[in-house]
Structure formats: structure tokens, C-alpha cells
């Protein structure tokens, strides 16, 4: 069973390790079963693609998945990497918040 992730599609993240360390991007997809994420414009790889009726063949560049432990959420207040926690608000909603500043991430 896949665990509950603190990173979701659409979040702004920074890369912590590897060739793209320090790069920032938006999460395009979360692969829950593999504990991986796809980040826009990060970890680009070249793939040979066969021509189809809709697309031309050739060598295409696309994002490869990164392990979720290698990305960190960007604090909306301080614009730096932060860990993420959960808390329940007074109105009963469960939201994510940045541990660095205490700022609520979910609107």
C-alpha cells in the first residue's frame, strides 16, 4: 500500500541531490507506487521515439522520475526548502504547512 505523500501535483519543489541539484520546478505527476515524482524541466533524458500518425519520430527530450526523497517543498513565505507537516485548523480542515515558517501550503 502506498503511503501518504507530503508532495502533490502542482507543488513548487527544489532538487536536493544529483546533477540537477538546486533546480526548481513544478511537480507534474506523483508516481505513488514507485515513490517518485516528475518535475517540470528537471532530470531531462533523451528517448528515441518511433513515428506515429499523430507525432513525428526522432529523439525527444522528456522528464524522468526522481525519488521523492530527493525533492523538498519550497516555503511560500521564505522561498527556501522546507519540510512539510500536517495540522488540523479550527474549522476542521486538515492542511499541510511549511515547518520552516509555519505558513499553510494548502489554500
Secondary structure as the mmCIF struct_conf table of DSSP 4:
data_model
#
loop_
_struct_conf.conf_type_id
_struct_conf.id
_struct_conf.beg_label_comp_id
_struct_conf.beg_label_asym_id
_struct_conf.beg_label_seq_id
_struct_conf.end_label_comp_id
_struct_conf.end_label_asym_id
_struct_conf.end_label_seq_id
HELX_LH_PP_P HELX_LH_PP_P1 UNK A 2 UNK A 5
BEND BEND1 UNK A 6 UNK A 6
TURN_TY1_P TURN_TY1_P1 UNK A 9 UNK A 10
STRN STRN1 UNK A 12 UNK A 15
BEND BEND2 UNK A 17 UNK A 18
TURN_TY1_P TURN_TY1_P2 UNK A 19 UNK A 22
STRN STRN2 UNK A 24 UNK A 31
HELX_RH_3T_P HELX_RH_3T_P1 UNK A 32 UNK A 34
TURN_TY1_P TURN_TY1_P3 UNK A 35 UNK A 35
STRN STRN3 UNK A 36 UNK A 39
TURN_TY1_P TURN_TY1_P4 UNK A 40 UNK A 41
BEND BEND3 UNK A 42 UNK A 43
STRN STRN4 UNK A 44 UNK A 49
BEND BEND4 UNK A 53 UNK A 55
STRN STRN5 UNK A 58 UNK A 63
HELX_LH_PP_P HELX_LH_PP_P2 UNK A 64 UNK A 65
STRN STRN6 UNK A 66 UNK A 67
HELX_RH_3T_P HELX_RH_3T_P2 UNK A 68 UNK A 70
STRN STRN7 UNK A 71 UNK A 74
HELX_LH_PP_P HELX_LH_PP_P3 UNK A 75 UNK A 75
TURN_TY1_P TURN_TY1_P5 UNK A 76 UNK A 78
BEND BEND5 UNK A 80 UNK A 80
STRN STRN8 UNK A 81 UNK A 82
STRN STRN9 UNK A 84 UNK A 88
TURN_TY1_P TURN_TY1_P6 UNK A 90 UNK A 91
BEND BEND6 UNK A 92 UNK A 92
STRN STRN10 UNK A 94 UNK A 98
TURN_TY1_P TURN_TY1_P7 UNK A 99 UNK A 101
STRN STRN11 UNK A 104 UNK A 104
#
